[in-house]
Amino acid sequence: MAYFNDVKRRSEAGIAKDCMATYSQSQGRSQGMTDVEVAYALSAPFSAGVDTVRRSLNDYFGAADSVNGVYRRRQ
């Protein structure tokens, strides 16, 4: 919430550049969403991307570890 509140503070001061966060804050208020709901909605795509990368790396290293010599050649 720290970054979300920072954008909110900058937006109220008139120094925030237009971005996804400023747009979502204004649209969220008009839709009746709380700040916490808007913050979760903004962070969902990023957490999904991080999880996809984590799973891909986990599968790669798991497969490389299960085949003799593959992991050692990649080091």
N, C-alpha and C positions, 0 to 999 in steps of 0.2 A: 504494500500500500504506500510505501514511501515515495516511489517514483510516480505513482498515480496522484498522490497529494502534491508532489512537486509540479506536475503538469497543471493541476488544478490551480495552484497558487500563481503560477506564471500566466495562466489564462486569465485569471481575475485581475492581474496586474497589467494585462494587455501586451505582454512580451513573448507569449508562447507562439511558436510557428504552427501553422495548420498541419495537423498530423492525425493519425488514426486515433490517438488518445483524446485529443481535443474534440474531434468529431463525435466520438463515442460518448464522451462526457455530456455534451450538449444533447445528443439524441437520446441517451439513457434517461436523462432528467425528463425529457418530454414524453417518454414512454412509461414513466413512473418507476424506473429502476433505481435502486439504491446505489451508492458508490461502490459497495462491496460486490454487488451483482455485476456492475459494469467492469470492475477490475477482473473478476473471474472470467467474464466473456472475452476480455482483451487478452488474457494470458492463455486461454485454452489452445489456440493454434500453435503457440510456441512450445507448450509442454508436450503436445502431440508430436511435434517434430523432434524434440529431444528424445522422447521415448522410442521413436522409430530408429534413430541413429544408435541408441543404446542397444536395442534388440539386434540390429544388424551386426554391430561389432561383437556382441555376445555370440551370435551364431557363427561368425567368421572365425573367431578365436577358438570356439568350441570345436568346430570342424578341423581347424588347423592343428589343434592339440590332439585330436583323435587319430590323425594320420601320421605315421612315423616320418620324421624328417621335414615335414612341411613347415612346421613352426620354426625349426632351427634355420632353414634356408631363408625365411622371411626376416630373421633378426639381422 
